[in-house]
């Protein structure tokens, strides 16, 4: 076997041989006739040859003659795919997982009119930090502050690049070298191993834990307040639930305690929502407006989760505290650009105009079951003529994603696909590695296409991709 592996490795062409061959291939002409592309082409050739070496070491099931026959077509095909893909690292992905706020796929989708507004701002100059009336420098935050204050009832607002940055900035501004009191039941890990204790530490604050994992009382907070106490911090556990024998202190109770001892109270609301999902059957979640109304000094939340906007860390609260945040030198390092502000302003205006039907996240979350049934049925019907797969209509559940409502399962309808040859793992990979990456999920022997998260044209793309399965 080792001798056979060496034989195949020796059969691989050298880099210069591949480059010479590509000059005669018409589809490579745009790359080979452009001197600026040649270094990238050479790098891709090296990567594909390395991939070939790894494949040879792992699989020598076919004969050497067959290996030689398919070697060049395989190399050409892989190089063309790699060069085409390398035109842009960020690519369109079809989200057929049913996870609405899919973190790996960029979380919330922007509404089409918001995306157009962002594109317009991207290709033109804007008044980002220009006071048009005076002709002098202005503040970038004014473009969203009035909207945020109107929607939340807060006195002032500002935006940084994500919610972890918002918490970091609050800690660095008000608690550097001092103590921040947090319930043990709220020491959240927000994903990617980023944990509240580490964020506090990075901001220069000293964490003081109180209570237990499942029960924390007001007396626990009051018992540790001292001369070094800078903040009482409440962290909403939006990405997990502790149920059963539990007790937590409300924001309003903490505000009353903070006023008694002269200690500011802040809350990391996590996902953050302007809309009360209870009307759609979701478990109760504190809205941003309700949280602000409790009288907290500052409240922070994400822009790209339940709000349905761009990635951003939004901070609202009392003006005296927001102004101190703006004066912190760290603010400049964490500030957002004009595209984020444009996306956020556009999304906030949709809320300000009075409805959630234009917010893609909420449209997906509230999609009627009969609408999902119809879409899944049409996809199954479109796949019935494919001789290489079996497609069936099945009931299943979708997830919210993004750390929001982790225990909620949304009833849905899926197009379940089973390959007649091969298994679900191979089919899932085939869909994911196509010209347009199609993300699905596997359940037992089936690959599931959840229509809840499909956009216009996605079903047709899935049908086209599956038409080439088994070729």
C-alpha positions as CSV (number, residue, x, y, z in Angstrom):
1,X,0.0,0.0,0.0
2,X,2.8,2.4,0.9
3,X,4.4,1.8,-2.5
4,X,1.1,2.6,-4.2
5,X,0.8,5.8,-2.3
6,X,4.2,6.9,-3.4
7,X,3.4,6.0,-7.0
8,X,0.4,8.3,-7.0
9,X,2.3,11.1,-5.2
10,X,4.9,11.0,-7.9
11,X,2.2,11.2,-10.6
12,X,1.1,14.6,-9.3
13,X,2.3,17.5,-11.5
14,X,4.7,20.2,-10.3
15,X,3.4,23.7,-9.8
16,X,4.9,25.0,-13.0
17,X,3.4,22.2,-15.0
18,X,-0.1,23.1,-13.7
19,X,0.4,26.8,-14.5
20,X,1.6,25.9,-18.0
21,X,-1.5,23.8,-18.5
22,X,-3.8,26.5,-17.2
23,X,-2.7,28.9,-20.0
24,X,-4.4,26.6,-22.5
25,X,-7.6,26.4,-20.6
26,X,-10.1,29.0,-21.8
27,X,-12.0,29.3,-18.5
28,X,-8.7,30.3,-16.8
29,X,-8.0,33.1,-19.3
30,X,-9.2,36.0,-17.0
31,X,-6.8,34.8,-14.3
32,X,-3.7,33.8,-16.4
33,X,-3.7,37.0,-18.6
34,X,-3.8,39.3,-15.6
35,X,-0.4,39.7,-14.0
36,X,-1.9,40.8,-10.7
37,X,-3.8,37.5,-10.5
38,X,-0.8,35.2,-11.1
39,X,0.5,35.2,-7.4
40,X,-3.0,34.2,-6.3
41,X,-3.3,31.5,-9.0
42,X,0.1,30.1,-7.9
43,X,-1.0,30.0,-4.3
44,X,-4.2,28.2,-5.2
45,X,-2.3,25.6,-7.3
46,X,-0.1,24.9,-4.3
47,X,-3.2,24.5,-2.0
48,X,-5.0,22.2,-4.4
49,X,-1.9,20.0,-4.9
50,X,-1.5,19.8,-1.1
51,X,-5.2,18.8,-0.9
52,X,-4.5,16.1,-3.5
53,X,-1.5,14.7,-1.5
54,X,-3.8,14.5,1.6
55,X,-6.5,12.7,-0.3
56,X,-4.0,10.2,-1.7
57,X,-2.8,9.4,1.8
58,X,-6.4,8.8,2.9
59,X,-7.9,7.0,0.0
60,X,-6.4,4.7,-2.7
61,X,-9.5,2.6,-3.4
62,X,-9.6,3.1,-7.2
63,X,-7.1,1.7,-9.6
64,X,-4.0,3.7,-10.6
65,X,-5.3,3.9,-14.2
66,X,-8.5,5.4,-13.0
67,X,-6.6,7.8,-10.7
68,X,-4.5,9.0,-13.7
69,X,-7.7,9.4,-15.8
70,X,-9.4,11.6,-13.3
71,X,-6.4,13.5,-11.9
72,X,-6.3,16.4,-14.3
73,X,-10.1,17.0,-14.5
74,X,-10.2,17.0,-10.7
75,X,-7.3,19.5,-10.5
76,X,-8.9,21.8,-13.1
77,X,-12.3,21.6,-11.4
78,X,-10.9,22.3,-7.9
79,X,-8.7,25.2,-9.1
80,X,-11.6,26.8,-11.0
81,X,-13.8,26.5,-7.9
82,X,-11.1,27.9,-5.6
83,X,-10.2,30.8,-7.9
84,X,-13.9,31.7,-8.3
85,X,-14.5,31.5,-4.6
86,X,-11.4,33.5,-3.8
87,X,-12.9,36.5,-5.6
88,X,-14.8,37.1,-2.3
89,X,-14.4,35.4,1.0
90,X,-17.8,36.5,2.2
91,X,-20.4,34.5,0.3
92,X,-24.1,34.1,0.1
93,X,-25.4,31.2,2.3
94,X,-28.9,29.7,2.1
95,X,-30.0,29.1,5.7
96,X,-32.2,26.0,5.6
97,X,-31.6,25.2,9.3
98,X,-34.6,26.9,10.7
99,X,-32.4,28.8,13.2
100,X,-33.6,32.4,12.6
101,X,-30.7,34.2,14.4
102,X,-28.0,31.9,13.2
103,X,-24.8,33.4,14.7
104,X,-22.5,31.7,12.1
105,X,-24.5,33.1,9.3
106,X,-24.5,36.7,10.6
107,X,-27.6,36.7,12.8
108,X,-30.4,39.2,11.9
109,X,-31.2,39.9,8.3
110,X,-31.7,43.6,7.5
111,X,-35.0,44.6,5.9
112,X,-34.6,45.2,2.1
113,X,-35.3,49.0,2.4
114,X,-32.7,49.2,5.2
115,X,-30.1,47.4,3.1
116,X,-30.8,49.8,0.2
117,X,-30.3,52.7,2.6
118,X,-27.0,51.3,3.8
119,X,-25.8,50.8,0.2
120,X,-26.7,54.4,-0.6
121,X,-24.7,55.6,2.4
122,X,-21.8,53.4,1.5
123,X,-21.2,54.8,-2.0
124,X,-21.8,58.5,-1.1
125,X,-20.5,61.0,1.4
126,X,-22.7,61.7,4.4
127,X,-23.1,64.0,7.4
128,X,-21.8,61.3,9.7
129,X,-20.1,63.9,12.0
130,X,-21.2,67.1,10.3
131,X,-23.7,69.6,11.6
132,X,-25.1,70.8,8.3
133,X,-26.7,73.9,9.8
134,X,-23.5,75.2,11.4
135,X,-21.0,73.6,9.0
136,X,-19.1,72.4,12.1
137,X,-18.2,69.0,13.4
138,X,-21.1,67.1,15.0
139,X,-21.7,63.8,16.8
140,X,-22.3,60.6,15.0
141,X,-24.6,59.4,17.8
142,X,-27.3,62.0,17.0
143,X,-28.4,59.9,14.0
144,X,-29.8,57.2,16.3
145,X,-30.1,58.8,19.7
146,X,-33.4,60.6,19.3
147,X,-34.9,57.4,17.9
148,X,-33.5,55.2,20.7
149,X,-34.8,57.6,23.3
150,X,-38.2,57.8,21.8
151,X,-38.5,54.0,21.5
152,X,-37.1,53.2,24.9
153,X,-38.1,56.1,27.1
154,X,-34.4,56.8,28.0
155,X,-32.9,60.2,28.5
156,X,-29.8,59.5,26.3
157,X,-28.3,56.8,24.1
158,X,-25.1,55.8,22.4
159,X,-23.8,52.9,20.3
160,X,-20.6,50.9,20.2
161,X,-19.6,47.9,18.1
162,X,-21.2,45.1,20.1
163,X,-22.8,44.4,23.5
164,X,-19.7,43.0,25.0
165,X,-18.0,46.3,24.1
166,X,-20.9,48.1,25.8
167,X,-20.4,46.2,29.0
168,X,-16.6,46.7,28.8
169,X,-17.0,50.4,28.3
170,X,-19.4,50.7,31.3
171,X,-17.0,48.8,33.6
172,X,-14.0,50.8,32.4
173,X,-15.8,54.1,32.9
174,X,-17.5,53.6,36.3
175,X,-15.7,50.7,38.0
176,X,-12.0,50.7,37.1
177,X,-10.2,49.4,40.2
178,X,-13.5,49.1,42.1
179,X,-16.1,46.5,42.9
180,X,-19.0,45.4,40.8
181,X,-21.7,43.2,42.4
182,X,-23.2,40.4,40.3
183,X,-25.4,37.4,41.2
184,X,-23.8,34.0,40.8
185,X,-26.8,33.0,38.8
186,X,-26.0,35.7,36.2
187,X,-22.4,35.0,35.4
188,X,-23.2,34.4,31.8
189,X,-21.0,33.0,29.0
190,X,-22.1,34.9,25.9
191,X,-20.4,32.5,23.4
192,X,-17.0,31.9,22.1
193,X,-15.8,31.5,25.7
194,X,-16.4,35.2,26.4
195,X,-17.7,35.3,29.9
196,X,-19.0,38.2,32.1
197,X,-16.3,37.8,34.7
198,X,-13.6,38.1,32.0
199,X,-15.3,41.1,30.4
200,X,-15.4,42.8,33.8
201,X,-11.8,42.0,34.5
202,X,-10.8,43.4,31.1
203,X,-12.7,46.6,32.0
204,X,-10.6,46.9,35.2
205,X,-13.4,46.0,37.6
206,X,-13.3,43.7,40.5
207,X,-16.1,41.1,40.5
208,X,-18.0,40.5,43.7
209,X,-20.2,37.4,43.5
210,X,-23.4,37.2,45.6
211,X,-26.1,34.6,46.2
212,X,-26.1,31.2,44.6
213,X,-26.7,29.7,41.2
214,X,-30.4,29.3,41.6
215,X,-31.3,31.9,44.4
216,X,-30.1,35.4,45.0
217,X,-31.9,37.8,47.4
218,X,-31.8,41.6,47.8
219,X,-30.1,41.1,51.2
220,X,-27.2,39.3,49.4
221,X,-26.5,42.5,47.4
222,X,-26.9,44.8,50.4
223,X,-24.6,42.6,52.5
224,X,-21.5,43.3,50.3
225,X,-22.0,47.0,49.5
226,X,-19.1,49.0,50.8
227,X,-16.8,52.0,50.1
228,X,-15.3,50.2,47.1
229,X,-18.6,49.3,45.5
230,X,-18.9,51.1,42.2
231,X,-21.9,49.3,40.5
232,X,-24.7,46.8,41.0
233,X,-24.8,44.9,37.7
234,X,-27.8,42.8,36.6
235,X,-27.2,40.4,33.7
236,X,-30.2,39.0,31.9
237,X,-29.7,35.3,31.3
238,X,-31.3,35.4,27.8
239,X,-29.2,32.4,26.5
240,X,-30.1,29.9,29.3
241,X,-32.7,29.2,31.9
242,X,-32.5,28.1,35.6
243,X,-35.9,26.7,36.5
244,X,-37.6,25.2,39.5
245,X,-36.4,26.3,43.0
246,X,-35.2,29.8,42.0
247,X,-35.3,33.5,43.0
248,X,-33.8,36.5,41.3
249,X,-33.8,40.2,42.2
250,X,-35.6,42.5,39.8
251,X,-34.1,45.6,38.2
252,X,-36.6,47.8,40.1
253,X,-35.5,46.3,43.4
254,X,-31.9,46.9,42.7
255,X,-32.6,50.5,41.7
256,X,-34.2,51.1,45.0
257,X,-31.3,49.5,46.8
258,X,-28.8,51.5,44.7
259,X,-30.6,54.8,45.5
260,X,-30.4,53.9,49.2
261,X,-26.6,53.5,49.1
262,X,-25.8,55.9,46.3
263,X,-24.6,53.1,43.9
264,X,-25.5,53.1,40.2
265,X,-27.4,50.1,38.8
266,X,-26.8,48.8,35.3
267,X,-28.2,45.9,33.3
268,X,-26.8,43.9,30.4
269,X,-30.1,42.9,28.7
270,X,-28.4,40.7,26.2
271,X,-30.7,40.0,23.2
272,X,-32.8,43.0,23.8
273,X,-36.2,43.5,22.2
274,X,-38.6,46.4,21.6
275,X,-41.4,43.9,21.0
276,X,-43.2,41.8,23.6
277,X,-43.1,38.3,22.1
278,X,-45.8,37.1,24.6
279,X,-48.4,38.2,22.1
280,X,-47.0,35.6,19.7
281,X,-46.9,32.9,22.4
282,X,-43.3,33.3,23.4
283,X,-42.4,33.1,27.1
284,X,-42.3,36.5,28.9
285,X,-39.1,38.4,28.3
286,X,-38.3,41.9,29.6
287,X,-38.6,44.5,26.8
288,X,-36.1,47.3,26.6
289,X,-38.7,50.0,27.4
290,X,-39.9,48.0,30.5
291,X,-36.3,47.6,31.7
292,X,-35.5,51.3,31.2
293,X,-38.7,52.3,33.0
294,X,-37.5,50.5,36.2
295,X,-35.1,53.5,36.5
296,X,-31.7,51.8,35.9
297,X,-28.7,54.1,35.3
298,X,-27.7,52.3,32.1
299,X,-29.1,49.4,30.0
300,X,-27.1,47.7,27.2
301,X,-28.3,45.3,24.6
302,X,-27.4,43.8,21.2
303,X,-28.5,45.3,17.8
304,X,-28.3,42.1,15.7
305,X,-30.5,39.8,17.7
306,X,-34.2,40.3,18.5
307,X,-33.9,43.9,17.5
308,X,-33.3,42.8,14.0
309,X,-30.6,45.2,13.0
310,X,-26.8,45.3,12.6
311,X,-24.2,44.1,15.1
312,X,-24.0,46.8,17.7
313,X,-23.9,47.4,21.4
314,X,-26.6,49.9,22.3
315,X,-26.5,51.8,25.6
316,X,-29.5,53.7,26.8
317,X,-30.1,55.4,30.2
318,X,-29.7,58.5,32.2
319,X,-28.0,61.4,30.5
320,X,-25.4,62.0,33.1
321,X,-24.1,58.5,32.8
322,X,-24.2,58.3,29.0
323,X,-22.2,61.6,28.8
324,X,-19.4,60.1,31.0
325,X,-19.3,57.1,28.6
326,X,-18.8,59.4,25.6
327,X,-15.9,61.1,27.3
328,X,-14.0,57.8,27.9
329,X,-11.0,57.5,25.6
330,X,-12.0,53.9,25.0
331,X,-15.1,55.0,23.3
332,X,-13.2,56.0,20.2
333,X,-11.7,52.5,19.9
334,X,-15.2,51.0,20.2
335,X,-17.1,53.4,18.0
336,X,-19.3,52.3,15.1
337,X,-18.9,53.3,11.4
338,X,-21.4,55.0,9.2
339,X,-22.7,51.7,7.7
340,X,-23.6,50.3,11.1
341,X,-25.3,53.6,12.0
342,X,-27.2,53.6,8.7
343,X,-28.4,50.0,9.3
344,X,-29.4,50.8,12.8
345,X,-31.1,54.0,12.0
346,X,-33.0,52.4,9.2
347,X,-34.1,49.5,11.4
348,X,-35.2,51.8,14.2
349,X,-37.3,53.9,11.8
350,X,-39.2,50.7,10.9
351,X,-40.1,50.3,14.6
352,X,-40.8,54.0,14.9
353,X,-43.3,53.7,12.1
354,X,-45.3,51.3,14.2
355,X,-44.9,47.7,13.2
356,X,-42.8,44.6,13.2
357,X,-44.0,43.1,10.0
358,X,-41.2,44.7,8.1
359,X,-38.5,43.3,10.4
360,X,-37.3,40.0,8.8
361,X,-36.5,38.4,12.2
362,X,-40.0,38.9,13.5
363,X,-41.6,38.0,10.2
364,X,-39.8,34.6,10.3
365,X,-40.5,34.1,14.0
366,X,-44.2,34.8,13.5
367,X,-44.6,32.9,10.2
368,X,-48.0,31.1,10.3
369,X,-47.9,27.3,10.2
370,X,-50.1,27.1,7.1
371,X,-47.7,29.3,5.2
372,X,-44.8,27.1,6.2
373,X,-46.8,24.0,5.3
374,X,-47.5,25.4,1.8
375,X,-43.8,26.4,1.2
376,X,-42.5,23.0,2.4
377,X,-45.1,21.1,0.3
378,X,-44.2,23.0,-2.8
379,X,-40.5,22.2,-2.3
380,X,-41.3,18.5,-1.8
381,X,-43.4,18.5,-5.0
382,X,-40.6,20.2,-6.9
383,X,-38.2,17.4,-5.8
384,X,-40.5,14.5,-6.6
385,X,-39.1,14.1,-10.1
386,X,-35.6,13.7,-8.9
387,X,-34.7,10.0,-9.3
388,X,-31.8,10.1,-6.9
389,X,-33.5,11.2,-3.7
390,X,-36.7,10.7,-1.7
391,X,-38.4,13.9,-0.5
392,X,-41.2,13.9,2.2
393,X,-43.1,16.5,4.1
394,X,-42.5,16.3,7.9
395,X,-43.4,18.2,11.0
396,X,-40.4,19.5,13.0
397,X,-39.3,22.5,15.2
398,X,-37.3,25.6,14.5
399,X,-35.1,27.5,17.0
400,X,-34.8,31.3,17.6
401,X,-31.0,31.2,17.9
402,X,-28.6,34.0,18.9
403,X,-29.0,33.1,22.6
404,X,-32.6,34.2,22.6
405,X,-35.4,32.1,24.0
406,X,-33.2,29.0,24.3
407,X,-36.0,26.7,25.5
408,X,-38.5,27.7,22.8
409,X,-39.3,25.3,20.0
410,X,-41.2,26.8,17.1
411,X,-43.5,24.3,15.3
412,X,-42.6,24.1,11.6
413,X,-42.8,22.1,8.4
414,X,-39.7,20.8,6.7
415,X,-38.8,19.1,3.4
416,X,-37.1,15.9,4.5
417,X,-34.6,14.4,2.0
418,X,-33.1,11.0,1.9
419,X,-30.5,10.1,-0.8
420,X,-31.1,6.7,-2.5
421,X,-27.3,6.3,-2.7
422,X,-25.0,7.5,0.1
423,X,-26.0,8.8,3.4
424,X,-27.3,12.0,5.0
425,X,-23.8,13.1,6.0
426,X,-22.6,13.0,2.3
427,X,-25.8,14.8,1.2
428,X,-25.5,17.5,3.8
429,X,-21.9,18.1,2.7
430,X,-22.9,18.1,-0.9
431,X,-25.4,20.9,-0.3
432,X,-23.0,22.9,1.9
433,X,-20.1,22.8,-0.6
434,X,-22.1,23.8,-3.7
435,X,-21.7,27.1,-5.7
436,X,-24.1,28.6,-3.1
437,X,-23.6,27.1,0.3
438,X,-26.8,25.5,1.5
439,X,-26.9,24.9,5.3
440,X,-29.3,22.1,6.4
441,X,-29.5,19.8,9.4
442,X,-29.6,16.1,9.8
443,X,-32.1,14.1,11.8
444,X,-31.6,10.3,11.8
445,X,-31.4,9.3,8.1
446,X,-32.9,12.5,6.7
447,X,-31.5,15.9,5.7
448,X,-34.0,18.5,6.7
449,X,-34.7,21.8,4.8
450,X,-36.6,24.1,7.2
451,X,-38.5,26.6,5.1
452,X,-38.9,29.1,7.9
453,X,-35.6,30.6,7.2
454,X,-35.7,30.4,3.4
455,X,-35.8,33.6,1.3
456,X,-37.2,34.3,-2.1
457,X,-35.4,32.2,-4.7
458,X,-33.8,29.8,-2.1
459,X,-36.1,26.9,-2.9
460,X,-35.3,27.0,-6.6
461,X,-31.6,27.1,-5.8
462,X,-32.0,24.0,-3.6
463,X,-33.8,22.1,-6.3
464,X,-31.1,23.0,-8.9
465,X,-28.4,21.8,-6.5
466,X,-30.1,18.5,-5.8
467,X,-30.6,17.9,-9.5
468,X,-26.8,17.4,-9.7
469,X,-26.8,14.9,-6.8
470,X,-25.7,11.5,-8.1
471,X,-24.2,12.7,-11.4
